[in-house]
Amino acid sequence: MSSHNRQLLLDPGFELTLRPMRYPQFYEMYRNAIRNTWTVEEVDFSLDTHDLKHKFGPAERHLIERLIAFFATGDSIVSNNLVLNLYQHINAPEARMYLSRQLYEEALHVQFYLTLLDTYLPDPNERAKAFAAVDNIPSIKQKADFCFKWMDSVQDLKRIETREQRRQFLLNMVCFAGCIEGLFFFGAFAYVYYLRSRGLLHGLASGTNWVFRDESAHMAFAFEVINTAREEEPDLIDDAFKAQVVQMMCEAVDCEVAFAEDALSSGVAGLSLKDMRHYLEYCADQRMVQLGMPKHFGSSNPFPFMDLQDVQELTNFFERRVSAYQVGVQGEVGFDHAF
């Protein structure tokens, strides 16, 4: 038990009492998440199969192959971190309610990407390659190794007893909210919405709208946990901690730029590596601002379609529910057709 007058968010143990509620903001986040429920069956991929057959050239095919290979395991990594490293250390039942809901949403994302792969890659051998991407595609393995490094950093931490352990735990949260969900996935979303701006893959974009909203809520929760812990124990986030965050963000940007070099290696018209780097640096700066830190990169958003995404998808979610219900479309989809 803590020596403080009242139990703090990161004190060891499992507080079970919801009344009086110490952190009502987490309970409201849980309630909002329930209101935003969606299902994979609401996503219609029928137009996507036509696009893949008739509108994709070699460069676009390579990009989408890399994207779905990343999607194949990305949310599973996040889910593992939630279960193994986060749930046991946030000592507020209302916050754990939100984490339970987030775990459901991560499973939903996994189902969405599984359906996506089954639809886009009907060949079992091609699907197997996509699921093995963390082992056989260097640009994806680099991102996975980055994730595992931070997971491993708290893997054996069963109880948070010291200030250093609290800082270690918060760095894990910064990594998974700011770098994995807030940078790796936002980079992937940029490719999806670029293709949508060209009138391509509306099914993927439709499902991504909801994943985008979920991930934004996940980040908001994690940053609220970090800010709450900092308010309770201001000495946790000092200059040394902030320096570690900057180093982490720089490493994450480098990982995602390496992925962009791979994904765009065939030359996708309208998407440049320079613009992708600037967008990733812009995202990293936004995450640091959310943490109450100054911007590090100073890059602006080069993608107006992502500015529009931030405005439209997060405010008009309820007005644009999909009415067509269809599971993965069956049929042969090849990546060797002419543009």
N, C-alpha and C positions, 0 to 999 in steps of 0.2 A: 504493500500500500504506500502511496505517496506521502511524503512529509508535509505536503501542502495542505491548506485549510480545506480544500475540496478536491475531488478527483479531477485530474486533467485529461484531456483528450488522448494523450499518448502514455498515460500511466498504465502499467501492466495490470492485467486482469480482464474480466468480462463483466462490466456493469450490465445489469438486467432490467433496471427500472426505467420505464418510459415516462413516468410521472413522479415528480415534476420533470419536464423535458428540458435538458440542459442545452441542446442544440436544435431548436425548432427549424432552423434553415435546412438541415439535412433531411428532416421529415418532409418539408415542402418539396425538396428536390425529388424525393421518392414519389410523392403524390403526382408531381408533374410528369415523371417518367411513366407512371401508370397511364396517365391520360394520353400519352404519345404512343400507345401500343399499335403495332402494325404486324403484318405477317408476310412471309415470303410469297405465299400464294397470291398476293395482290400485285405481284410484278409480272408483267407480260413481256416475254422475251421474243415473241413471234417476229417482230420487225428486226430484231438484232440478227437473227439467222440469215435474213435476206441481205442485210448490210455486210455481214462477214463473207457471204458468197460472192457478192457482186460489186461491193463498193470499197473493198480494202485492197491496197497494194502491198508489196513486201514490207515497206517501212511501217505502215499501220499494223500489219499482222505481227511484226516483231514486237511492237509496242504493246499490243494487247496480250500477247503471249507472256511477256514479262510481268504485266500488271496482274493477270490472273494467277501467275505463279507466286507472286508476293501475297495476294489475297488468300491463297490456299492455306497458309499457316499463320498469317499475321495475327488474326484475332484469337487463335488458339494460344499463342504465346502470351497475349494480354490476359486471357482467362486464367492461365496457369499462375501468373503473377498475382492476380486477385485472390485466388484460393490459397496459394502457398505463402504469400508474403504480406498481403495487405489486411485481409479480413481479421486476422488474429491480433493485430496491433492497434486498431482504431477502437478505443474503448468508449463507445457510445452506441446503444442499441439502435437509435434512430439512424446513425450513420451506417451501421451494419445492414439495416433494412435497405438502404440505397445500394450498398455493395451487392446485396443479393439480387436486386433488380438489375444492376449492371451486368452481373454474371449471366442472367437470363438474356440480356440484350447481346452480349458477346456471343452466346450460343446461337442466337438468331442470326447474327452476322455470319457465323460459320456456316449455318444452313443456307443463307443467301449465296455465299460464295461457292458452296458445294453445288447448289443448283446451277449457278453460273458456269462452273466448270463442266458439269454434266451436259449443259446445253451447248457451250462453245467448243468443247473438246469431246465429241462422242467416242473417239478412239480411246479405249482403256489404256493403251500404252502411253499416249500423250498425256492423259490425266495422271498416270503414275509419275511421269517426269515432272509435272507441275507440282505434285505433292512432295517430291523429293528435292525441290528447288533449294532448300536451305543447305543441302549437301553438294549439289552439282552445278549451281549457278553462282559464280563468285560474288556478283553484286548483291544478290539476295542473302547469301551466306554472311557477307560483311554486316548487313543489317541485323541478321539473327544473332551473330556473335556479340554485337553491341547490346542487344536486349539481354542475352544470357549473362553477360558480364555484370549487369546491374541486378538481375535476378539472383545470381550467385552471391552477390555482395551481402545479401540479407537472408540467404537460404537457411542458414543454421541459427538465425536469430530467433529464439523461442520466446524471449521476454525482453522488453525494452526497459533496461534498468538505469542506464547512464545517459548523460547528455550526448556523448559521442554516438551512442546507439540511436538516439532520437534523430540526430543529424543524418546518420546513415539511412535510416528509414525514410526521412523526408527527401533525400536525394533519389531514392528509388521512386518515390511518387512524382518528383519532378521529371525523372527520365520517362516514366510511362505515360504521364499526362502530357508533358511538354514536348517530348521527343518522339515517342512512338505514336501516340494518338494525335498529337498536335503538329507533327512534322512529317513523319513517314506516311501516315494516312492522308494528311492534307496534300502532300505531294501527289499521291495516287489519285486523290479526288480531282486535282487540277487536270490530269490527263483525261479523266472521264468527262469532265465538263468542257474541256477543249473539243473532244470528239462530239459532244452534244451540240456545241456551238456550230459545228459543221453539219448538223442534222443526222448524226450517226449514233447508233446504240442507245436508243431511247429507253429500252428496258433496263440496261445497266445503269443509266443515269437516274431512272425513276427509283430503283432500289437504293442507289447511292444517296439520293436526297434524304432518305430516312436514316441511313447509316451516318451521314454527315450530321444530322440533328442529334443522333444518339452520342456520337463522339464529342460533339461540342458540349453536351450536358455532362459527359464523363469528365472532360477537362475542367468544367466549372466546379464540379464536386471536388476533384482532387486539389484544385487551387484553393478552394474554401477550407479544406482540411489543413493545408499548409498555412494559410493565413490565420486560421484559428489557433493552430499550435504556436505560431509566432506571436500572436497576441497574448497567449497564456505564458509563454516563455520567450521573451524577446531576444535573449542571448543565443537562441538556436541558430538564427540566420545572421551571421556576421560577415565580415569582408572575406574571410577564408571560404565560407560556404558559397557566397556569391561568385567567387573566383572559380570554384568547382562547377557551378552551374554554367558559367560562360564556357569553360573547357568542354563540358558535356555537350552543350549546344553546338559548339564548333565541330566536335567529333560527329554529332548526328547529321549536321549539314554536309560534312564530307562524305558520310555514308550514303546519303540520299543523292548527292551530286554524282557519286560513282554509279548509283543505280540509273540516274538520268543519262549518263554517258552510254550505258549499256542499252537502255530502252530506246534512246534516240539515235543509236549508232548508225541506223540506215537512213537517217535524215527524214524527219516528219515535217512536211510543209507547214509553216506557221508556228512551229515550236522550236525554239533554239535553246541550246544548253546554257547560254548566257542568261536568257530570261528565266529558265528554270532555277538557276543558281540564285538569281535575285529574288525570285518568289520564295524559295526556301529560306533565304536569309531574312526576308520580310516576315515569314511565319515565326522564325526563331526569335526575332525582335519582339513580336507580339506576345509570345509566351513569356519573355523576360519582363515585359511591361506588366503582364498579369501577375507576376511574382513581385511587383513593386521595385523592379530593377531598371536601370537605364538601358536603352537600346544599345546593342553592340555593333551591328552591321551597318545600320543606317540605310538599308535598301528599301525602295518603294515597291509596291505591288505592280508588276508589269502586265498582269492579266485582268482586264476589265470584267471578263466573264466570271472571275472569282469574287470581285467586289459585288457584282449583281447577285451571286450565290449567297453571300453573307446576308444581304438584305432580304431577298425574296424567300429563300428556303427556310430561314429561321423565323420569319414573321407570318408567312402565309401557308404554313404547313397544313392546317386543318381545312383550308378552302380547296385543296388540290389532291384529295384522296383519289386513288386509282379505282375505277369501277370494274375493270376487267380482271377476272381471277383465272390464272393459268399457272400450272407448275411448269417445270422445264420442258421446252419444246423438244420433241424427239426428231431425229433425222440427221443426215450427214452434213457436217459443216467442215469444209476444208479451208486451210490457210494458203492454198496454192493457186487460187483463182486470180485472174488479171484484175486490175483496178477498174 
